[in-house]
Amino acid sequence: MREIEVLAPAGSFDTMKAAYKAGADAVYMGGPMFGARAYADNADAGQMLSAIDYAHLHGRKLYMTVNTLLKNTEIEGQLEDYIRPFYEQGLDAVIVQDLGVMEMIHTLFPDMAIHASTQMTVCGTDYGKWLRDHGASRIVTPRELDLSEIADMKQQTGVEIETFVHGALCYCYSGQCLMSSMIGGRSGNRGRCAQPCRLPWTFRSDSREKSGYLLSPKDLCSLQLLPDLIDAGVDSLKIEGRMKKPEYAALTAYLYRKYTDLYLTGGREHYHVDQSDLEQLMDLYNRGGFTDGYFYRHNGQEMMSVKRPNHSGLNIGQGRINRRGEMEIQPMKTLGAGDVLELPDGQSVKLDKAVSVGGQLKVKYTGKPFKQTCSVMRTRNESLIQSVTEQYVKNSDLKEKLYGYVSISKDLPARIDVYYRDMHVCSEGAVVQPAQKRPLTEEEIRRRLMKTGGTPFEFDQLEISLEEDCYMTVQELNRFRREALDAVERAVLTPFRRQQSSISQPSNDSRKREKRPVSISVLASSRAQVLAASKVDGIRRIYFNYEGNDDLAVEAAAMTHGVGKEFYLAMPYILRNDTKKQCLSKIQKLKSTTDGFLVRNMETLLMLRKAGFDQPCISDYNMYCMNDRAGRVYEQMMDQMTLPVELNRREIAGLQSTVNSEMIVYGYQPLMVSAQCLMKTTGKCTKEPGYYELEDRRHKKFLVHNVCAFCYNLIYNSVPLYLMDVLDEATESGIGGVRLQFVNETGDTVRAMAEACIRALQGERVTAAGDFTKGHYKRGVE
């Protein structure tokens, strides 16, 4: 029978134990550094070492998250020393986002598994194969992939496939979000996302205006889809929730293990999910109900929880207002003491007694009166929480069953043979003495040896061979037991122990960082912008945002080449199976018109090289080279790179790759790339690309662009980046070029910003008029 892993989240040591007790085969958890949940109750170094042993003693696995982007000082000065003790203890795998981290771990710890995080945005099989060939044994698929894409990933790469099946969905493709970083300084790429997407927003287009939690998806629940997921080739069913409580990890692990086993043993014919189990999950946590995610769709209104961003509970019945202003509730579900109900006015009511189905409950109501009946939600099921807590959290210690055979004879060392799994351990104790007064009895020996206490073991069977008139002290019997169990523990754990064989070598890159002539590039999105940029002397290269607009791309190339400038196509932010063939077909027709490509994902780069395109390729900011190791990985494939936008000036100056990189110095920074469509969420998708407005609760206005050719939305920052007034300082690091990026600005704005950039590079102090940001150039991210 094929083994399917249930992988649970563990934000703490206690949560890990509860998840294992409930049936999880593995957990993923963060250590004290470099995890994508910096605010979870992450294990310290000692707890992590204990957690690794705990997992192995009970036949489970533990994966540690190192799924953030690391800076140079971290990857060179801290990462190796951080990983080493966990590696030597027997850590099963690390989950990584940063290609520099992946390269370093694969080099220094080659026999430890590497899992490519969903933060890597692996949307295509070519990238999956590349990761496999560079050390990844497992790919955590983006939540946005459908079942056919997941099946293709498994078939084409042959690696293990891990897929999120339950929990929160991000609005943005994981690894592509800068919203929390740019708005509040808390970077999702550094494990500190503040979730501004869960706040209220207002969307405006020419035809509509709608407010609500427009960027807040419902939680994912895939219990009913498990047969399809398993048949598609998913090896590991991943539950989201490292910030959740132990009872959440326990109950979700229990139910996903239950139904996975049901399908594996009974097949589709006998597969059915009980409504009561779905309701338990609803009681536990959901946002506006559950969604089955992207497995059967690209996006949709039904996936979004626009009315509230937090736990909405379970509908337990209808309520109405009586003449005395009370709310009368007729429960459809049994309610217990301690349950919490949420009334239509948002008021929470904690029940002090149980109410049966069909009974009546009256509660004080202070909200706005209404005539119709309304749904009443239970947001806390006290009996469920207590049941899970008692079964899996308070009583979380697992005990492994042992078979023991004890032999006690006078004048010989006491001997015990212990059998566990396929192991046999023999341990000897003190020499047995002849009894002077009270000889040992089998009952006394059994009582002493069965006291396994706080160990991970207990004797399921214990046979005792006892010669007459033997004697051992209580202390000798206790020591005999302890040494035997210690020997079993060593036998279990020793095969997992490792020693690091490779040592990190410092970089010998000797490139000089000195100020030199800097080229200027412009990223244009319209004909007017290309025309304006082409008329400015001093601009070397024009990138054109390619969105399937072939005729416009040809015209833009002609305008650019007509004035002796380089023309590059800026490729899509996301490339999926359904758009890849279409994109390649169109690009092949444009091959002779473009001098190179600005690429925004590995799928595009590998597609171009595989198809025989030999033009230069430049990686955009979202192909992160936050450290020199990642930079060297990209330098093997790219002709030039774009500097990351989350480093400050000192960190940028410390990168060796700056001499071969462009730096973005003006433009509205993309904050999100989403498979969702705000036009569709707020009404109907017109399938016509355009620009719209998104306003936050502080009345900041963010530009939204729907890229229909590749079916994703871009949300841009509310204010543009402006670094022209610090260019003299920025160019001291030896950057190769600067870039001005334009979205829907006028040609006049393009010309004005380009001329300001030229003057700034000539040494003139150029200040900005209006509302601008310096991004992370000064502050950086934690």
LONU-719731 format. One record per residue (C-alpha): residue number from 1; x, y, z. Coordinates in steps of 0.5 Angstrom, whole numbers. Layout:
REM LONU-719731
ATOM  nr     x     y     z
ATOM NUM     X     Y     Z
...
***
This chain:
REM LONU-719731
ATOM  nr     x     y     z
ATOM   1     0     0     0
ATOM   2     3     7    -2
ATOM   3     5    11     4
ATOM   4     1    18     5
ATOM   5     4    23    10
ATOM   6     0    27    14
ATOM   7     4    33    16
ATOM   8     2    38    21
ATOM   9     4    45    24
ATOM  10     8    45    30
ATOM  11     9    52    33
ATOM  12    11    49    40
ATOM  13    14    43    43
ATOM  14     7    42    46
ATOM  15     4    42    39
ATOM  16     9    38    36
ATOM  17     7    32    41
ATOM  18     0    33    41
ATOM  19     0    33    33
ATOM  20     4    26    34
ATOM  21    -1    23    39
ATOM  22    -7    25    34
ATOM  23    -4    21    28
ATOM  24     1    26    24
ATOM  25     7    22    21
ATOM  26    11    29    21
ATOM  27    11    36    23
ATOM  28    14    42    21
ATOM  29    17    47    26
ATOM  30    21    53    26
ATOM  31    28    54    31
ATOM  32    30    60    34
ATOM  33    32    63    27
ATOM  34    30    64    20
ATOM  35    23    61    20
ATOM  36    17    64    16
ATOM  37    13    65    23
ATOM  38    18    69    27
ATOM  39    12    71    32
ATOM  40    10    63    33
ATOM  41    13    60    40
ATOM  42    18    57    36
ATOM  43    23    52    39
ATOM  44    30    54    42
ATOM  45    36    50    40
ATOM  46    35    45    46
ATOM  47    28    44    45
ATOM  48    29    43    37
ATOM  49    34    38    39
ATOM  50    30    34    44
ATOM  51    24    35    39
ATOM  52    28    31    33
ATOM  53    30    25    38
ATOM  54    22    25    40
ATOM  55    20    24    33
ATOM  56    25    19    32
ATOM  57    24    15    38
ATOM  58    16    15    36
ATOM  59    18    13    29
ATOM  60    16    20    26
ATOM  61    19    25    22
ATOM  62    21    33    24
ATOM  63    22    38    18
ATOM  64    25    45    20
ATOM  65    23    51    17
ATOM  66    29    55    14
ATOM  67    24    58     9
ATOM  68    26    66     9
ATOM  69    31    70     5
ATOM  70    38    71     9
ATOM  71    42    77     9
ATOM  72    50    76     7
ATOM  73    51    77    15
ATOM  74    47    71    16
ATOM  75    48    66    11
ATOM  76    56    67    12
ATOM  77    56    68    19
ATOM  78    51    64    22
ATOM  79    47    59    18
ATOM  80    52    53    18
ATOM  81    53    54    26
ATOM  82    46    54    26
ATOM  83    44    48    22
ATOM  84    50    44    24
ATOM  85    47    41    31
ATOM  86    41    39    28
ATOM  87    44    36    22
ATOM  88    48    32    27
ATOM  89    42    30    31
ATOM  90    39    27    25
ATOM  91    34    33    23
ATOM  92    30    30    17
ATOM  93    29    36    13
ATOM  94    30    43    12
ATOM  95    25    47     8
ATOM  96    28    53     4
ATOM  97    26    59     0
ATOM  98    33    62    -1
ATOM  99    37    59    -7
ATOM 100    43    61    -3
ATOM 101    41    57     3
ATOM 102    39    51    -1
ATOM 103    46    51    -5
ATOM 104    50    52     2
ATOM 105    46    47     6
ATOM 106    46    42     0
ATOM 107    54    43     0
ATOM 108    55    42     7
ATOM 109    50    37     9
ATOM 110    49    33     3
ATOM 111    45    27     6
ATOM 112    40    32     9
ATOM 113    34    32     5
ATOM 114    32    39     2
ATOM 115    24    41     1
ATOM 116    23    47    -4
ATOM 117    18    51     0
ATOM 118    12    54    -3
ATOM 119    15    61    -2
ATOM 120    20    59    -8
ATOM 121    13    59   -13
ATOM 122    15    53   -17
ATOM 123     9    53   -22
ATOM 124    12    49   -27
ATOM 125    16    43   -28
ATOM 126    22    45   -31
ATOM 127    23    49   -25
ATOM 128    21    43   -21
ATOM 129    27    39   -25
ATOM 130    32    44   -24
ATOM 131    31    44   -16
ATOM 132    31    37   -16
ATOM 133    38    37   -20
ATOM 134    40    42   -15
ATOM 135    39    38    -9
ATOM 136    31    38    -7
ATOM 137    28    32    -6
ATOM 138    21    35    -5
ATOM 139    17    41    -7
ATOM 140    12    44    -3
ATOM 141     7    46    -9
ATOM 142     4    53    -9
ATOM 143    -3    53    -7
ATOM 144    -5    56   -13
ATOM 145    -4    50   -17
ATOM 146   -10    46   -20
ATOM 147   -10    38   -19
ATOM 148    -7    37   -27
ATOM 149    -1    42   -25
ATOM 150     0    38   -19
ATOM 151     0    31   -23
ATOM 152     4    34   -28
ATOM 153     9    36   -23
ATOM 154    10    29   -20
ATOM 155    10    25   -26
ATOM 156    15    30   -30
ATOM 157    20    31   -24
ATOM 158    19    24   -20
ATOM 159    20    28   -13
ATOM 160    16    28    -7
ATOM 161    10    33    -7
ATOM 162     8    36    -1
ATOM 163     1    40    -2
ATOM 164    -3    45     3
ATOM 165   -10    41     4
ATOM 166   -12    45    10
ATOM 167   -12    52    13
ATOM 168   -11    59    11
ATOM 169   -10    61     4
ATOM 170    -5    67     2
ATOM 171    -8    72    -3
ATOM 172    -2    73    -6
ATOM 173     3    68    -9
ATOM 174     7    66    -4
ATOM 175    14    69    -4
ATOM 176    11    74    -9
ATOM 177     8    79    -3
ATOM 178    11    85    -1
ATOM 179     5    89     2
ATOM 180     7    88     9
ATOM 181    14    89     8
ATOM 182    13    96     4
ATOM 183     7    98     8
ATOM 184     9    97    15
ATOM 185    16    94    15
ATOM 186    14    87    17
ATOM 187    17    83    11
ATOM 188    13    76     9
ATOM 189    20    74     6
ATOM 190    23    75    13
ATOM 191    17    71    17
ATOM 192    14    77    20
ATOM 193     8    78    15
ATOM 194     3    83    19
ATOM 195    -3    80    14
ATOM 196    -5    87    12
ATOM 197    -9    83     7
ATOM 198   -14    81    12
ATOM 199   -16    88    13
ATOM 200   -22    92    10
ATOM 201   -21    95     3
ATOM 202   -25    99    -2
ATOM 203   -25    97   -10
ATOM 204   -27   102   -15
ATOM 205   -27   101   -23
ATOM 206   -31   105   -28
ATOM 207   -37   101   -27
ATOM 208   -37    99   -19
ATOM 209   -35   100   -12
ATOM 210   -35    95    -7
ATOM 211   -32    95     0
ATOM 212   -30    89     5
ATOM 213   -25    84     6
ATOM 214   -23    84    -1
ATOM 215   -17    80     0
ATOM 216   -18    75     5
ATOM 217   -19    68     2
ATOM 218   -23    63     6
ATOM 219   -20    57     9
ATOM 220   -18    51     5
ATOM 221   -21    44     7
ATOM 222   -20    38     3
ATOM 223   -22    33     7
ATOM 224   -27    31     1
ATOM 225   -22    32    -4
ATOM 226   -17    27    -1
ATOM 227   -18    21    -6
ATOM 228   -17    26   -12
ATOM 229   -10    29    -9
ATOM 230    -7    22    -7
ATOM 231    -9    20   -14
ATOM 232    -6    26   -17
ATOM 233     1    24   -14
ATOM 234     1    28    -7
ATOM 235     6    25    -2
ATOM 236     5    29     4
ATOM 237    -2    33     6
ATOM 238     0    39     9
ATOM 239    -4    43    14
ATOM 240    -3    50    15
ATOM 241    -3    53    22
ATOM 242     4    54    26
ATOM 243     1    60    29
ATOM 244    -5    56    32
ATOM 245    -6    52    38
ATOM 246    -4    45    40
ATOM 247   -12    43    39
ATOM 248   -12    45    32
ATOM 249    -6    41    30
ATOM 250    -9    35    34
ATOM 251   -16    35    31
ATOM 252   -14    37    24
ATOM 253    -8    32    24
ATOM 254   -13    26    27
ATOM 255   -18    28    22
ATOM 256   -14    28    16
ATOM 257   -10    21    18
ATOM 258   -17    18    19
ATOM 259   -20    20    12
ATOM 260   -13    18     9
ATOM 261   -13    11    12
ATOM 262   -20    10    10
ATOM 263   -19    12     2
ATOM 264   -12     8     2
ATOM 265   -16     2     5
ATOM 266   -23     2     2
ATOM 267   -22     6    -4
ATOM 268   -27    11    -7
ATOM 269   -33     6    -7
ATOM 270   -33     7     1
ATOM 271   -30    14     2
ATOM 272   -35    19     5
ATOM 273   -34    24    10
ATOM 274   -38    25    16
ATOM 275   -42    32    16
ATOM 276   -40    31    24
ATOM 277   -33    31    22
ATOM 278   -33    37    18
ATOM 279   -37    41    23
ATOM 280   -32    40    28
ATOM 281   -27    43    23
ATOM 282   -32    49    22
ATOM 283   -32    49    30
ATOM 284   -25    49    31
ATOM 285   -23    55    26
ATOM 286   -26    57    19
ATOM 287   -26    64    15
ATOM 288   -33    65    12
ATOM 289   -34    58    11
ATOM 290   -29    53     8
ATOM 291   -27    53     0
ATOM 292   -23    47    -3
ATOM 293   -18    52    -6
ATOM 294   -15    52   -13
ATOM 295   -15    45   -14
ATOM 296   -21    45   -19
ATOM 297   -21    53   -21
ATOM 298   -17    59   -22
ATOM 299   -20    64   -18
ATOM 300   -27    66   -16
ATOM 301   -32    70   -11
ATOM 302   -34    63    -8
ATOM 303   -27    63    -5
ATOM 304   -27    69    -1
ATOM 305   -29    71     6
ATOM 306   -31    78     4
ATOM 307   -35    79    10
ATOM 308   -30    78    16
ATOM 309   -23    76    16
ATOM 310   -23    72    22
ATOM 311   -26    65    25
ATOM 312   -34    65    23
ATOM 313   -36    59    27
ATOM 314   -41    54    26
ATOM 315   -49    56    24
ATOM 316   -52    53    30
ATOM 317   -59    56    29
ATOM 318   -64    61    28
ATOM 319   -65    67    32
ATOM 320   -71    73    33
ATOM 321   -72    79    37
ATOM 322   -78    78    42
ATOM 323   -83    83    44
ATOM 324   -78    84    50
ATOM 325   -72    86    46
ATOM 326   -69    79    47
ATOM 327   -66    74    42
ATOM 328   -70    68    42
ATOM 329   -65    62    39
ATOM 330   -68    55    37
ATOM 331   -61    51    37
ATOM 332   -60    46    31
ATOM 333   -54    43    35
ATOM 334   -53    41    42
ATOM 335   -50    47    46
ATOM 336   -46    46    52
ATOM 337   -44    50    58
ATOM 338   -38    54    56
ATOM 339   -40    55    49
ATOM 340   -39    62    46
ATOM 341   -45    65    41
ATOM 342   -44    71    36
ATOM 343   -50    75    35
ATOM 344   -51    79    29
ATOM 345   -49    85    33
ATOM 346   -42    82    34
ATOM 347   -44    81    41
ATOM 348   -41    75    44
ATOM 349   -45    71    49
ATOM 350   -42    65    53
ATOM 351   -47    60    56
ATOM 352   -47    58    63
ATOM 353   -51    52    61
ATOM 354   -53    46    56
ATOM 355   -58    47    51
ATOM 356   -61    41    47
ATOM 357   -63    41    40
ATOM 358   -70    44    39
ATOM 359   -70    47    46
ATOM 360   -70    55    47
ATOM 361   -65    60    49
ATOM 362   -66    67    51
ATOM 363   -60    72    51
ATOM 364   -60    80    52
ATOM 365   -59    83    45
ATOM 366   -57    90    45
ATOM 367   -56    91    37
ATOM 368   -60    94    32
ATOM 369   -67    91    32
ATOM 370   -69    86    26
ATOM 371   -76    83    24
ATOM 372   -73    77    20
ATOM 373   -70    71    23
ATOM 374   -62    71    23
ATOM 375   -57    66    23
ATOM 376   -53    65    30
ATOM 377   -46    62    30
ATOM 378   -42    58    35
ATOM 379   -35    61    35
ATOM 380   -33    56    41
ATOM 381   -35    49    42
ATOM 382   -32    48    49
ATOM 383   -34    41    49
ATOM 384   -30    40    43
ATOM 385   -24    44    45
ATOM 386   -24    40    52
ATOM 387   -24    33    49
ATOM 388   -19    35    44
ATOM 389   -15    38    50
ATOM 390   -16    32    54
ATOM 391   -14    26    49
ATOM 392    -8    29    45
ATOM 393    -6    36    49
ATOM 394    -6    34    56
ATOM 395    -4    27    55
ATOM 396     0    28    49
ATOM 397     6    23    51
ATOM 398     7    17    47
ATOM 399     9    10    49
ATOM 400    13     5    45
ATOM 401    11    -2    46
ATOM 402    17    -6    48
ATOM 403    17   -14    49
ATOM 404    22   -16    55
ATOM 405    25   -22    57
ATOM 406    29   -22    64
ATOM 407    33   -28    66
ATOM 408    35   -27    74
ATOM 409    40   -33    77
ATOM 410    44   -33    83
ATOM 411    52   -31    82
ATOM 412    50   -28    75
ATOM 413    49   -21    72
ATOM 414    42   -20    71
ATOM 415    40   -20    64
ATOM 416    34   -17    60
ATOM 417    33   -18    52
ATOM 418    29   -12    50
ATOM 419    25   -13    43
ATOM 420    23    -6    39
ATOM 421    21    -6    32
ATOM 422    27   -10    28
ATOM 423    32    -8    34
ATOM 424    34   -13    39
ATOM 425    38   -10    45
ATOM 426    41   -14    51
ATOM 427    43   -11    58
ATOM 428    46   -13    64
ATOM 429    45   -11    71
ATOM 430    49   -13    78
ATOM 431    51   -20    80
ATOM 432    45   -23    83
ATOM 433    46   -25    90
ATOM 434    43   -31    94
ATOM 435    37   -29    98
ATOM 436    39   -28   106
ATOM 437    32   -27   108
ATOM 438    27   -25   103
ATOM 439    28   -27    96
ATOM 440    26   -23    90
ATOM 441    19   -25    87
ATOM 442    17   -25    80
ATOM 443    11   -20    82
ATOM 444    16   -15    85
ATOM 445    21   -15    79
ATOM 446    15   -14    74
ATOM 447    13    -8    79
ATOM 448    20    -5    79
ATOM 449    21    -6    71
ATOM 450    14    -4    69
ATOM 451    15     3    72
ATOM 452    18     6    65
ATOM 453    15    13    68
ATOM 454    18    19    64
ATOM 455    21    15    58
ATOM 456    18    14    51
ATOM 457    17     6    53
ATOM 458    13     2    56
ATOM 459    13    -6    56
ATOM 460     7    -9    53
ATOM 461    10   -16    55
ATOM 462    15   -18    60
ATOM 463    17   -25    61
ATOM 464    21   -27    67
ATOM 465    25   -33    68
ATOM 466    27   -33    76
ATOM 467    31   -38    80
ATOM 468    29   -39    87
ATOM 469    32   -35    93
ATOM 470    35   -29    89
ATOM 471    36   -22    91
ATOM 472    37   -15    88
ATOM 473    37    -9    92
ATOM 474    31    -4    90
ATOM 475    37     1    87
ATOM 476    40    -5    83
ATOM 477    33    -6    80
ATOM 478    32     1    78
ATOM 479    38     2    75
ATOM 480    37    -5    71
ATOM 481    31    -2    68
ATOM 482    34     5    67
ATOM 483    40     2    63
ATOM 484    36    -3    59
ATOM 485    31     3    57
ATOM 486    37     8    56
ATOM 487    40     2    51
ATOM 488    34     2    47
ATOM 489    34     9    46
ATOM 490    41     9    44
ATOM 491    39     4    39
ATOM 492    34     8    36
ATOM 493    37    14    36
ATOM 494    44    12    34
ATOM 495    43    11    26
ATOM 496    40    18    26
ATOM 497    47    21    28
ATOM 498    51    24    23
ATOM 499    58    28    23
ATOM 500    59    34    18
ATOM 501    64    33    13
ATOM 502    65    39     9
ATOM 503    67    46    11
ATOM 504    64    52     9
ATOM 505    69    56     4
ATOM 506    69    64     4
ATOM 507    68    67    -2
ATOM 508    74    69    -6
ATOM 509    70    74   -11
ATOM 510    75    80   -12
ATOM 511    71    84   -16
ATOM 512    72    92   -14
ATOM 513    66    96   -12
ATOM 514    68   103   -15
ATOM 515    64   108   -17
ATOM 516    63   108   -25
ATOM 517    59   110   -31
ATOM 518    52   108   -29
ATOM 519    47   106   -35
ATOM 520    40   108   -35
ATOM 521    34   103   -37
ATOM 522    26   105   -37
ATOM 523    21    99   -36
ATOM 524    15   102   -40
ATOM 525     8    99   -40
ATOM 526     5   103   -46
ATOM 527     6   106   -52
ATOM 528     6   113   -50
ATOM 529    11   111   -45
ATOM 530    16   108   -50
ATOM 531    15   114   -54
ATOM 532    17   119   -49
ATOM 533    23   114   -46
ATOM 534    26   113   -54
ATOM 535    26   121   -54
ATOM 536    31   122   -48
ATOM 537    38   122   -49
ATOM 538    42   118   -44
ATOM 539    37   112   -44
ATOM 540    41   106   -46
ATOM 541    35   100   -45
ATOM 542    28   100   -45
ATOM 543    24    94   -42
ATOM 544    17    93   -45
ATOM 545    12    90   -40
ATOM 546     9    84   -45
ATOM 547     2    82   -43
ATOM 548     1    78   -50
ATOM 549     0    85   -54
ATOM 550     4    83   -60
ATOM 551     3    88   -64
ATOM 552     4    94   -59
ATOM 553    11    90   -57
ATOM 554    13    90   -65
ATOM 555    11    97   -65
ATOM 556    15    99   -58
ATOM 557    21    95   -61
ATOM 558    21    99   -67
ATOM 559    21   106   -64
ATOM 560    26   103   -59
ATOM 561    31   101   -64
ATOM 562    30   107   -69
ATOM 563    33   111   -64
ATOM 564    39   106   -63
ATOM 565    37   104   -56
ATOM 566    36    96   -53
ATOM 567    29    93   -53
ATOM 568    28    88   -48
ATOM 569    21    84   -47
ATOM 570    19    84   -39
ATOM 571    16    77   -38
ATOM 572    10    75   -34
ATOM 573    11    75   -27
ATOM 574     7    68   -27
ATOM 575     8    63   -32
ATOM 576     3    57   -31
ATOM 577     2    51   -35
ATOM 578    -4    53   -39
ATOM 579    -1    60   -41
ATOM 580     6    57   -42
ATOM 581     5    54   -49
ATOM 582     1    60   -51
ATOM 583     7    65   -49
ATOM 584    12    61   -52
ATOM 585     9    61   -59
ATOM 586     8    69   -58
ATOM 587    15    70   -56
ATOM 588    18    66   -62
ATOM 589    14    71   -67
ATOM 590    18    77   -63
ATOM 591    25    73   -63
ATOM 592    28    78   -68
ATOM 593    25    84   -65
ATOM 594    28    83   -58
ATOM 595    35    84   -55
ATOM 596    34    81   -49
ATOM 597    29    79   -43
ATOM 598    27    81   -36
ATOM 599    25    75   -33
ATOM 600    21    74   -27
ATOM 601    21    67   -25
ATOM 602    25    61   -27
ATOM 603    20    58   -31
ATOM 604    21    63   -36
ATOM 605    28    63   -36
ATOM 606    28    55   -37
ATOM 607    23    56   -42
ATOM 608    27    61   -46
ATOM 609    33    57   -46
ATOM 610    30    50   -47
ATOM 611    27    54   -54
ATOM 612    34    56   -56
ATOM 613    33    63   -54
ATOM 614    40    66   -53
ATOM 615    39    73   -52
ATOM 616    41    76   -45
ATOM 617    37    75   -39
ATOM 618    36    79   -33
ATOM 619    33    77   -27
ATOM 620    28    82   -24
ATOM 621    28    84   -17
ATOM 622    23    78   -15
ATOM 623    28    73   -16
ATOM 624    31    74   -10
ATOM 625    39    75    -9
ATOM 626    39    78    -2
ATOM 627    46    74    -1
ATOM 628    52    73    -5
ATOM 629    51    65    -5
ATOM 630    44    67    -8
ATOM 631    47    72   -13
ATOM 632    52    67   -15
ATOM 633    47    61   -17
ATOM 634    43    67   -21
ATOM 635    50    69   -24
ATOM 636    51    62   -27
ATOM 637    44    63   -31
ATOM 638    43    70   -32
ATOM 639    47    76   -36
ATOM 640    45    81   -31
ATOM 641    41    82   -24
ATOM 642    36    87   -21
ATOM 643    38    88   -14
ATOM 644    33    86    -9
ATOM 645    28    92    -6
ATOM 646    28    89     2
ATOM 647    36    91     3
ATOM 648    38    98     6
ATOM 649    44   102     3
ATOM 650    49    98     7
ATOM 651    47    91     5
ATOM 652    47    93    -2
ATOM 653    54    96    -2
ATOM 654    56    89     2
ATOM 655    53    85    -4
ATOM 656    59    82    -9
ATOM 657    53    82   -15
ATOM 658    52    90   -15
ATOM 659    57    90   -20
ATOM 660    53    86   -25
ATOM 661    46    89   -22
ATOM 662    41    94   -24
ATOM 663    38    98   -18
ATOM 664    31   100   -19
ATOM 665    31   108   -17
ATOM 666    24   110   -19
ATOM 667    17   107   -19
ATOM 668    11   104   -16
ATOM 669    13    97   -13
ATOM 670     9    91   -14
ATOM 671     6    89    -8
ATOM 672     2    83   -10
ATOM 673     2    78   -15
ATOM 674    -5    74   -14
ATOM 675    -9    69   -18
ATOM 676   -15    72   -16
ATOM 677   -19    77   -20
ATOM 678   -22    83   -16
ATOM 679   -26    85   -22
ATOM 680   -29    78   -21
ATOM 681   -29    78   -13
ATOM 682   -33    84   -14
ATOM 683   -38    82   -19
ATOM 684   -36    80   -26
ATOM 685   -29    79   -30
ATOM 686   -29    83   -36
ATOM 687   -23    79   -39
ATOM 688   -21    86   -41
ATOM 689   -14    88   -38
ATOM 690   -15    95   -34
ATOM 691   -13    99   -28
ATOM 692   -17   100   -22
ATOM 693   -16   103   -15
ATOM 694   -16    99    -8
ATOM 695   -17   104    -2
ATOM 696   -15   102     5
ATOM 697   -18   104    11
ATOM 698   -13   110    12
ATOM 699   -15   112     5
ATOM 700    -9   110     2
ATOM 701   -10   109    -6
ATOM 702    -7   103    -9
ATOM 703    -7   101   -16
ATOM 704    -9    95   -19
ATOM 705    -8    92   -26
ATOM 706   -11    86   -28
ATOM 707    -6    82   -33
ATOM 708   -12    78   -37
ATOM 709    -7    75   -42
ATOM 710    -4    71   -36
ATOM 711    -9    71   -31
ATOM 712    -7    75   -25
ATOM 713    -8    81   -22
ATOM 714    -2    86   -20
ATOM 715    -3    91   -14
ATOM 716     2    96   -13
ATOM 717     4   101    -8
ATOM 718     0   107    -6
ATOM 719     6   112    -7
ATOM 720    12   111   -12
ATOM 721    20   109   -10
ATOM 722    24   115   -11
ATOM 723    32   115   -10
ATOM 724    34   120   -15
ATOM 725    36   125    -9
ATOM 726    41   119    -6
ATOM 727    44   117   -13
ATOM 728    51   119   -12
ATOM 729    51   115    -5
ATOM 730    48   109    -8
ATOM 731    53   109   -14
ATOM 732    58   109    -9
ATOM 733    57   101    -9
ATOM 734    59   100   -16
ATOM 735    52    98   -19
ATOM 736    52    97   -26
ATOM 737    45   101   -28
ATOM 738    39   104   -25
ATOM 739    32   103   -27
ATOM 740    26   107   -28
ATOM 741    19   103   -28
ATOM 742    13   106   -30
ATOM 743     6   103   -30
ATOM 744     0   108   -32
ATOM 745     4   115   -32
ATOM 746     4   119   -37
ATOM 747     9   120   -42
ATOM 748    11   127   -39
ATOM 749    12   124   -33
ATOM 750    17   119   -36
ATOM 751    21   124   -39
ATOM 752    21   128   -33
ATOM 753    23   123   -28
ATOM 754    29   120   -34
ATOM 755    31   127   -34
ATOM 756    32   128   -27
ATOM 757    35   121   -26
ATOM 758    41   124   -32
ATOM 759    42   130   -28
ATOM 760    42   126   -21
ATOM 761    48   122   -24
ATOM 762    51   128   -27
ATOM 763    52   130   -19
ATOM 764    46   135   -19
ATOM 765    42   135   -13
ATOM 766    35   133   -15
ATOM 767    29   133   -10
ATOM 768    22   130   -11
ATOM 769    16   134   -11
ATOM 770    10   130    -8
ATOM 771     9   124    -4
ATOM 772    14   119    -5
ATOM 773    18   113    -1
ATOM 774    25   111    -1
ATOM 775    22   104     1
ATOM 776    27   100     5
ATOM 777    34   104     2
ATOM 778    35   107     9
ATOM 779    31   102    14
ATOM 780    31    95    11
ATOM 781    28    90    14
ATOM 782    29    86    20
***
